[in-house]
Amino acid sequence: MKEFIKDQRAENESSPMVLQVRGISKRYRMGEVVVNALNKVSMDFYSGELAVLLGASGSGKSTLLNIIGGLDLPSEGSLFFHGLELTAASEKELTAYRRRAIGFVFQFYNLISSLTALENVQLVTDIAENPISPEEALMLVGLENRMNHFPAQLSGGEQQRVAIARALAKRPELLLCDEPTGALDYQTGKIVLDVIDRVNRNLGTTTLVITHNVSIAGMADRVITLRSGEVVEDRRNTRKLSPSELSW
Ligand SMILES: Nc1ncnc2c1ncn2[C@@H]1O[C@H](COP(=O)(O)OP(=O)(O)OP(=O)(O)O)[C@@H](O)[C@H]1O
């Protein structure tokens, strides 16, 4: 661990800070052209909160989530996880962070088609340090009756719930969801959001959901809006809606 910051609490926060994003920029160079995907972005995330990162296509959401998840590095700026500066961490520390602290859920579920739902989750629990049992993880997402089904025998929403079970089985401190309902129809999308909401409430997992769908912001504690790589709003919802109350 190279650099530490103090655990801070914002005035109106009662939960400890988990993650600090400080002045992060990301530039992609495509020959002569430079794309500024993120421009001096700063934000904090607190333990147990459900945050929605909102923004139109190309606003920089995935770039930010990939940096937060340790899959990519910023061009400048710093990222701290419980005081560990990830942007100055060794490859070994970054790998440990990705393995232990982060659960990823993507738009497309990335399940292994030749393995059952249970076996897909077991892939993670076999190598995790302190996992939830795969059966329990699948129960948490309401798939106790589908454990021995292969992905092709499951609906899109059920496959996404297996992906969520796989992500949460290692008890990640941060669950990062990149457009988790992007490939799903309206009703199925709401079921998946309900599962994410339940995981956040029941396990207390700090959760970041990125979406371009403004309505989904209603279920969040915090809503951070990105536009052209910059934070244009960072607000708390005064009333948090349950996913069943959302409509779009
Ligand atoms: N590997 C890359 N090389 C070059 N440009 C990139 C790369 N990845 C992203 N970009 C550019 O950076 C900007 C932000 O992209 P990003 O994928 O983060 O946006 P997004 O808000 O997640 O969009 P979407 O909702 O469409 O996924 C876009 O202009 C995109 O074209």
The ligand as an SDF file (V2000), in Angstrom:
LIG
                    3D

 31 33  0  0  0  0  0  0  0  0999 V2000
  -11.1230    1.9150  -26.0280 N   0  0  0  0  0  0  0  0  0  0  0  0
  -11.5330    3.1000  -26.5170 C   0  0  0  0  0  0  0  0  0  0  0  0
  -10.8590    3.7130  -27.4970 N   0  0  0  0  0  0  0  0  0  0  0  0
  -11.2560    4.9190  -27.9650 C   0  0  0  0  0  0  0  0  0  0  0  0
  -12.3310    5.6070  -27.5240 N   0  0  0  0  0  0  0  0  0  0  0  0
  -13.0420    5.0260  -26.5540 C   0  0  0  0  0  0  0  0  0  0  0  0
  -12.7020    3.7520  -25.9990 C   0  0  0  0  0  0  0  0  0  0  0  0
  -13.6040    3.4400  -25.0370 N   0  0  0  0  0  0  0  0  0  0  0  0
  -14.4820    4.4640  -24.9950 C   0  0  0  0  0  0  0  0  0  0  0  0
  -14.1480    5.4140  -25.9000 N   0  0  0  0  0  0  0  0  0  0  0  0
  -14.8430    6.6960  -26.1120 C   0  0  0  0  0  0  0  0  0  0  0  0
  -14.9550    7.3470  -24.8680 O   0  0  0  0  0  0  0  0  0  0  0  0
  -16.2240    7.9750  -24.7400 C   0  0  0  0  0  0  0  0  0  0  0  0
  -16.9440    7.4200  -23.5030 C   0  0  0  0  0  0  0  0  0  0  0  0
  -17.2650    6.0490  -23.7310 O   0  0  0  0  0  0  0  0  0  0  0  0
  -18.0210    5.1310  -22.6640 P   0  0  0  0  0  0  0  0  0  0  0  0
  -18.1340    3.7620  -23.2450 O   0  0  0  0  0  0  0  0  0  0  0  0
  -17.3700    5.2740  -21.3600 O   0  0  0  0  0  0  0  0  0  0  0  0
  -19.4560    5.8420  -22.6030 O   0  0  0  0  0  0  0  0  0  0  0  0
  -20.8210    5.2940  -22.0150 P   0  0  0  0  0  0  0  0  0  0  0  0
  -21.4680    6.4440  -21.3360 O   0  0  0  0  0  0  0  0  0  0  0  0
  -20.5820    4.0640  -21.1980 O   0  0  0  0  0  0  0  0  0  0  0  0
  -21.5990    4.9370  -23.3370 O   0  0  0  0  0  0  0  0  0  0  0  0
  -22.6380    3.7180  -23.6320 P   0  0  0  0  0  0  0  0  0  0  0  0
  -23.8420    3.9960  -22.7710 O   0  0  0  0  0  0  0  0  0  0  0  0
  -22.9090    3.8620  -25.0930 O   0  0  0  0  0  0  0  0  0  0  0  0
  -21.9210    2.4480  -23.2700 O   0  0  0  0  0  0  0  0  0  0  0  0
  -16.9590    7.7240  -26.0430 C   0  0  0  0  0  0  0  0  0  0  0  0
  -16.7850    8.8370  -26.8810 O   0  0  0  0  0  0  0  0  0  0  0  0
  -16.2600    6.5050  -26.6020 C   0  0  0  0  0  0  0  0  0  0  0  0
  -16.3370    6.4890  -28.0060 O   0  0  0  0  0  0  0  0  0  0  0  0
  1  2  1  0
  2  3  1  0
  2  7  2  0
  3  4  2  0
  4  5  1  0
  5  6  2  0
  6  7  1  0
  6 10  1  0
  7  8  1  0
  8  9  2  0
  9 10  1  0
 10 11  1  0
 11 12  1  0
 11 30  1  0
 12 13  1  0
 13 14  1  0
 13 28  1  0
 14 15  1  0
 15 16  1  0
 16 17  2  0
 16 18  1  0
 16 19  1  0
 19 20  1  0
 20 21  2  0
 20 22  1  0
 20 23  1  0
 23 24  1  0
 24 25  2  0
 24 26  1  0
 24 27  1  0
 28 29  1  0
 28 30  1  0
 30 31  1  0
M  END
$$$$
